[in-house]
Every structure is written in structure tokens, then in C-alpha cells.
Amino acid sequence: HTYYKIDVFIKKYINSLITMFIGIKND
């Protein structure tokens, strides 16, 4: 399903944003 692919993409995108935010915070 296209919806599933979009959902996975959004989760990966949010996860990378959180990782980047933590990286900046810990720097």
C-alpha cells in the first residue's frame, strides 16, 4: 500500500530529525 510506504517514510524522517536534534544538543 502507498499509505504504508508514506508512513514508514515519515517515521524514518522523524527518527532522523530526533537523532539530529540529540546530536546538536549533546555537542
BELWOLIN-V302335 format. One record per residue. SS is DSSP state (A for helix, B for strand, O for the rest). PHI is phi in whole degrees, 0 to 359 (none if undefined). OMEGA is omega in whole degrees, -180 to 180 (none if undefined). Layout:
ss & phi & omega
SS & PHI & OMEGA
SS & PHI & OMEGA
This chain:
ss & phi & omega
O & none & 179
A & 294 & -179
A & 301 & 179
A & 298 & 180
A & 297 & 178
A & 296 & -180
A & 299 & 178
A & 296 & 179
A & 298 & 179
A & 297 & 179
A & 297 & 177
A & 295 & -179
A & 296 & 178
A & 297 & -180
A & 298 & 179
A & 291 & 176
A & 296 & 179
A & 298 & 179
A & 299 & 179
A & 295 & 180
A & 298 & 178
A & 296 & 179
A & 299 & 178
A & 293 & -177
A & 296 & -177
A & 276 & -176
O & 293 & none
